[in-house]
Amino acid sequence: MKSEIIKTLFIRFLSSVLTLFLLVSFLFIIIRLSPGDPTDKYISAKLGSELSERIAEKFSLNQPVTNQFFSFVANVFSGDMGVSYNYRLPVFEVIWEYFSFTLVFASISFVFQMSLSIWLALWVIKKRKKWLNKFVTDSSLFIYSIPAFVLGVALIYIFSVSLNLFPISGLKSLDYDKLSFFSQLLDKLHHLVLPLITLTAAGVAMFYKYIKESMDEVLQQTFVTNLRASGVDENIILLKHVIPNALRPLISVAGVELGILLGGTLITEVIFSLPGMGRLTVDSIFSRDYPLVIGCVFTAGAVMILANFLADIIKLKIDKRLIKGILN
């Protein structure tokens, strides 16, 4: 059994690496073949095209696309993504500065998504009222259907512009450096309220649907009926027996959602001007910073693949029957 698990994980690992390689290769080719030149902005009336040519030579932009591609692949496998055109720093150094925020921001949102959806599903099940079940289900579908940029703009208009309760954008106030440590923490939390609502709402609606349906299936199983007949408290049945069994099918969905969040909460970070991976990716695309664009996509893809890989490990740990399905 141990050798089968290792073989299964190895197959998943190879497929993940291949997927990431194809993603980055496709992105590299598309960016290089797209119209425009990142060195055009260095052309001036005073210096002419001299500075532009020097930049192109320094970053190997004057070489054929095929040579650039093979050089890039060699650098990726050696752990070197190159230097950002705009920041003049190693790509991963720039990415880490922004990814640290996304890591914290996305993790908080993910915890809220899971905890709120489980609590909501338990609350609806305990109430046992059809109208409440229908209302919450319809409301969750409505919230899930709202695009993130629409929800974000609506929240800004209502709570920032009209009511003036929360900041419109940014992560800190202008007098942030003058505040005490506790006040600085509260200031950041105050700025993150609307972004967290924007990022979390759709996830709560999605997870609620999966968890509620999974709990309903578990509640109809024979062992739950036997537990009730034995006089076991309903809360104990839900917490110790129903929830653990209901969460198993959710692992794959949770892995994908966590990977997406960690890969860069693009829309939310752009709307609220937050210093995260999503905003960095958009800025690098508009400035045609090729190494940084590829580095951002590579990081997002790697994080998503890693999250799915960890989800696969957890599923294999829970259900060994999945091993035979993968190997066959």
C-alpha positions as CSV (number, residue, x, y, z in Angstrom):
1,M,0.0,0.0,0.0
2,K,2.8,2.4,0.8
3,S,4.5,1.9,-2.6
4,E,1.1,2.5,-4.3
5,I,0.7,5.8,-2.4
6,I,4.2,6.9,-3.4
7,K,3.5,6.0,-7.0
8,T,0.2,7.8,-7.0
9,L,1.7,11.0,-5.6
10,F,4.6,10.8,-8.1
11,I,2.1,10.6,-11.0
12,R,0.2,13.6,-9.6
13,F,3.5,15.5,-9.1
14,L,4.6,14.9,-12.7
15,S,1.3,16.0,-14.1
16,S,1.4,19.1,-12.0
17,V,4.9,20.1,-13.2
18,L,3.9,19.5,-16.8
19,T,0.8,21.6,-16.4
20,L,2.8,24.5,-14.9
21,F,5.4,24.2,-17.7
22,L,2.8,24.3,-20.4
23,L,1.1,27.3,-18.8
24,V,4.2,29.4,-18.5
25,S,5.4,28.4,-22.0
26,F,2.1,29.4,-23.5
27,L,2.1,32.7,-21.7
28,F,5.7,33.4,-22.7
29,I,5.0,32.9,-26.4
30,I,1.8,35.0,-26.3
31,I,3.5,37.9,-24.6
32,R,6.5,37.9,-26.9
33,L,4.3,37.7,-30.0
34,S,2.0,40.4,-28.9
35,P,2.3,43.9,-30.6
36,G,4.3,46.6,-28.9
37,D,7.8,46.7,-27.3
38,P,8.6,47.4,-23.6
39,T,11.6,49.4,-24.6
40,D,9.5,52.0,-26.5
41,K,9.0,54.0,-23.3
42,Y,12.8,54.6,-23.1
43,I,12.9,56.4,-26.4
44,S,13.1,60.2,-26.0
45,A,13.8,63.3,-28.1
46,K,17.0,64.0,-26.2
47,L,18.6,60.5,-26.3
48,G,16.8,59.1,-29.3
49,S,16.8,55.3,-29.4
50,E,20.1,54.8,-27.8
51,L,18.8,54.1,-24.3
52,S,16.1,51.8,-25.8
53,E,18.7,49.7,-27.6
54,R,20.8,49.4,-24.5
55,I,17.8,48.2,-22.4
56,A,17.0,45.7,-25.2
57,E,20.5,44.4,-25.2
58,K,20.7,44.2,-21.4
59,F,17.5,42.1,-21.1
60,S,18.2,40.1,-24.3
61,L,15.2,41.5,-26.1
62,N,17.1,41.9,-29.3
63,Q,17.5,38.1,-29.7
64,P,15.0,35.9,-31.6
65,V,12.0,34.7,-29.6
66,T,13.1,31.1,-29.7
67,N,16.5,32.0,-28.1
68,Q,14.7,34.0,-25.5
69,F,12.3,31.1,-24.8
70,F,15.1,28.4,-24.3
71,S,17.1,30.9,-22.2
72,F,14.0,31.5,-20.1
73,V,13.3,27.8,-19.6
74,A,16.9,27.2,-18.5
75,N,16.7,30.1,-16.0
76,V,13.4,28.8,-14.6
77,F,14.8,25.3,-13.9
78,S,17.8,27.0,-12.3
79,G,15.5,29.1,-10.0
80,D,16.2,32.4,-11.8
81,M,13.2,34.3,-13.2
82,G,15.3,37.2,-14.3
83,V,15.2,40.9,-13.4
84,S,12.1,43.1,-13.5
85,Y,12.3,45.8,-16.1
86,N,10.6,48.4,-13.9
87,Y,11.8,47.5,-10.4
88,R,15.3,46.6,-11.5
89,L,15.2,43.8,-8.9
90,P,15.1,40.0,-9.1
91,V,11.5,38.9,-10.0
92,F,11.0,36.7,-7.0
93,E,12.2,39.5,-4.7
94,V,9.5,41.8,-6.1
95,I,6.9,39.0,-6.0
96,W,7.6,38.1,-2.4
97,E,7.1,41.7,-1.3
98,Y,3.5,41.6,-2.7
99,F,2.8,37.9,-2.1
100,S,3.2,38.2,1.7
101,F,0.1,40.5,1.8
102,T,-1.9,38.2,-0.5
103,L,-0.9,35.2,1.7
104,V,-2.4,36.8,4.8
105,F,-5.4,38.4,3.0
106,A,-6.4,35.2,1.2
107,S,-5.9,33.0,4.3
108,I,-8.2,35.2,6.4
109,S,-10.8,35.1,3.6
110,F,-10.5,31.3,3.3
111,V,-11.0,30.8,7.0
112,F,-14.1,33.1,6.9
113,Q,-15.5,31.3,3.9
114,M,-15.2,27.8,5.5
115,S,-16.3,28.8,9.0
116,L,-19.3,31.0,7.9
117,S,-20.6,28.4,5.4
118,I,-20.4,25.6,7.9
119,W,-22.1,27.7,10.6
120,L,-24.8,28.7,8.1
121,A,-25.5,25.2,7.0
122,L,-25.7,24.0,10.6
123,W,-28.1,26.8,11.5
124,V,-30.4,26.0,8.6
125,I,-30.4,22.3,9.4
126,K,-31.1,22.9,13.1
127,K,-34.1,25.2,12.3
128,R,-35.7,22.6,10.0
129,K,-37.9,25.2,8.3
130,K,-38.5,24.8,4.5
131,W,-38.9,28.6,4.0
132,L,-35.6,29.3,5.7
133,N,-33.8,26.7,3.7
134,K,-35.3,28.1,0.5
135,F,-34.5,31.7,1.4
136,V,-30.8,31.0,2.3
137,T,-30.3,28.8,-0.7
138,D,-31.8,31.4,-3.1
139,S,-29.8,34.2,-1.4
140,S,-26.6,32.2,-1.7
141,L,-27.2,31.6,-5.4
142,F,-27.9,35.4,-5.9
143,I,-24.7,36.4,-4.0
144,Y,-22.6,33.9,-5.9
145,S,-23.9,35.2,-9.3
146,I,-22.8,38.8,-8.5
147,P,-19.4,39.6,-10.1
148,A,-16.7,40.6,-7.6
149,F,-16.1,44.0,-9.3
150,V,-19.9,44.8,-9.1
151,L,-20.1,43.9,-5.4
152,G,-16.9,45.8,-4.6
153,V,-18.0,49.0,-6.3
154,A,-21.4,48.7,-4.7
155,L,-19.9,48.3,-1.2
156,I,-17.6,51.3,-1.9
157,Y,-20.5,53.5,-3.0
158,I,-22.8,52.5,0.0
159,F,-20.3,52.3,2.9
160,S,-17.5,54.6,1.8
161,V,-19.0,57.3,-0.4
162,S,-22.6,57.5,1.0
163,L,-22.2,56.5,4.6
164,N,-18.4,57.3,5.0
165,L,-17.9,54.3,7.3
166,F,-14.9,52.7,5.6
167,P,-12.0,53.9,3.5
168,I,-12.4,53.8,-0.3
169,S,-9.0,52.1,-1.0
170,G,-5.5,51.4,0.3
171,L,-4.3,49.5,3.3
172,K,-3.4,52.4,5.7
173,S,-4.4,55.9,6.6
174,L,-2.2,58.9,6.0
175,D,-1.2,59.2,9.7
176,Y,-0.5,55.5,10.0
177,D,3.2,56.0,11.0
178,K,2.1,58.2,14.0
179,L,-0.2,55.6,15.4
180,S,0.6,53.1,18.2
181,F,1.0,49.4,17.3
182,F,-2.6,48.5,18.4
183,S,-4.0,51.5,16.5
184,Q,-2.0,50.5,13.4
185,L,-3.5,47.0,13.6
186,L,-7.1,48.4,13.9
187,D,-6.4,50.8,11.1
188,K,-5.4,48.0,8.7
189,L,-8.4,45.9,9.8
190,H,-10.6,48.9,9.2
191,H,-9.3,49.2,5.6
192,L,-9.7,45.4,5.0
193,V,-13.4,45.2,6.0
194,L,-14.9,45.9,2.5
195,P,-12.2,44.0,0.6
196,L,-12.8,40.9,2.8
197,I,-16.5,41.1,2.3
198,T,-16.0,41.4,-1.5
199,L,-13.6,38.4,-1.5
200,T,-15.5,36.2,0.9
201,A,-19.1,36.6,-0.1
202,A,-19.0,34.4,-3.2
203,G,-16.9,31.7,-1.4
204,V,-19.4,31.5,1.5
205,A,-22.3,31.1,-1.0
206,M,-20.4,28.4,-2.9
207,F,-19.2,26.4,0.1
208,Y,-22.7,26.7,1.7
209,K,-24.2,24.9,-1.3
210,Y,-21.7,22.1,-1.2
211,I,-21.8,21.6,2.6
212,K,-25.5,21.8,2.9
213,E,-26.1,19.2,0.1
214,S,-23.4,16.9,1.6
215,M,-24.9,17.2,5.1
216,D,-28.3,16.3,3.8
217,E,-26.9,13.2,2.2
218,V,-25.1,12.2,5.4
219,L,-28.2,12.8,7.5
220,Q,-30.1,10.3,5.4
221,Q,-27.7,7.5,6.0
222,T,-28.4,4.6,8.3
223,F,-25.8,5.2,10.9
224,V,-27.3,8.6,11.7
225,T,-30.7,7.0,12.2
226,N,-29.2,4.5,14.6
227,L,-27.4,7.2,16.6
228,R,-30.7,9.1,17.0
229,A,-32.5,5.9,18.0
230,S,-29.8,5.3,20.6
231,G,-30.6,8.7,22.2
232,V,-27.4,10.5,21.1
233,D,-27.8,14.3,21.4
234,E,-28.5,16.0,18.0
235,N,-25.6,18.5,18.5
236,I,-23.2,15.6,19.0
237,I,-24.4,13.8,15.9
238,L,-24.0,16.9,13.8
239,L,-20.6,18.0,15.2
240,K,-18.9,14.6,15.6
241,H,-20.4,12.5,12.9
242,V,-22.2,14.6,10.2
243,I,-19.7,17.4,9.7
244,P,-16.5,15.2,9.4
245,N,-18.3,12.9,6.8
246,A,-19.8,15.9,4.9
247,L,-16.5,17.7,4.6
248,R,-14.7,14.9,2.7
249,P,-16.2,15.6,-0.7
250,L,-15.4,19.3,-0.1
251,I,-11.6,18.9,0.0
252,S,-11.1,19.1,-3.7
253,V,-13.2,22.3,-4.0
254,A,-11.5,23.8,-1.0
255,G,-8.1,23.1,-2.6
256,V,-9.0,24.8,-5.8
257,E,-10.5,27.8,-3.9
258,L,-7.5,28.2,-1.7
259,G,-5.2,28.0,-4.7
260,I,-7.1,30.7,-6.5
261,L,-7.1,33.0,-3.5
262,L,-3.3,32.5,-2.9
263,G,-2.6,32.9,-6.6
264,G,-3.7,36.4,-6.5
265,T,-7.1,38.0,-5.5
266,L,-6.8,40.1,-8.7
267,I,-10.2,41.9,-8.9
268,T,-10.5,42.7,-5.2
269,E,-6.9,44.0,-4.9
270,V,-7.3,46.2,-8.0
271,I,-10.6,47.7,-6.9
272,F,-9.4,48.5,-3.4
273,S,-5.8,49.4,-4.5
274,L,-4.3,46.7,-2.2
275,P,-0.6,45.8,-2.4
276,G,-1.0,42.2,-3.4
277,M,-0.2,39.7,-6.2
278,G,-3.3,40.5,-8.2
279,R,-2.5,44.2,-8.5
280,L,1.1,43.4,-9.2
281,T,0.1,41.2,-12.0
282,V,-2.2,43.8,-13.6
283,D,0.5,46.5,-13.3
284,S,3.2,44.4,-14.8
285,I,0.9,43.5,-17.8
286,F,0.2,47.2,-18.5
287,S,3.8,48.1,-18.2
288,R,4.8,45.1,-20.4
289,D,7.3,43.9,-17.7
290,Y,7.8,40.5,-19.3
291,P,9.8,38.8,-16.6
292,L,7.5,40.0,-13.9
293,V,4.3,39.0,-15.8
294,I,5.7,35.5,-16.3
295,G,6.9,35.3,-12.7
296,C,3.5,36.3,-11.3
297,V,1.7,33.7,-13.5
298,F,4.3,31.1,-12.6
299,T,3.8,31.8,-8.8
300,A,0.0,31.8,-9.1
301,G,0.1,28.5,-11.1
302,A,2.6,26.9,-8.7
303,V,0.5,27.9,-5.6
304,M,-2.7,26.6,-7.2
305,I,-1.1,23.3,-8.2
306,L,0.5,23.0,-4.7
307,A,-2.9,23.6,-3.1
308,N,-4.5,20.9,-5.3
309,F,-1.6,18.5,-4.6
310,L,-2.0,18.9,-0.8
311,A,-5.8,18.4,-1.3
312,D,-5.0,15.1,-3.1
313,I,-2.8,14.0,-0.3
314,I,-5.5,14.7,2.3
315,K,-8.1,12.8,0.1
316,L,-5.7,9.8,-0.2
317,K,-5.2,9.8,3.5
318,I,-8.9,9.7,4.1
319,D,-10.0,7.4,1.4
320,K,-7.4,4.8,0.2
321,R,-9.9,3.7,-2.6
322,L,-8.8,6.7,-4.6
323,I,-5.4,5.2,-5.2
324,K,-6.8,2.3,-7.3
325,G,-8.8,4.8,-9.3
326,I,-5.7,6.9,-10.2
327,L,-3.5,4.0,-11.0
328,N,-6.1,2.4,-13.2
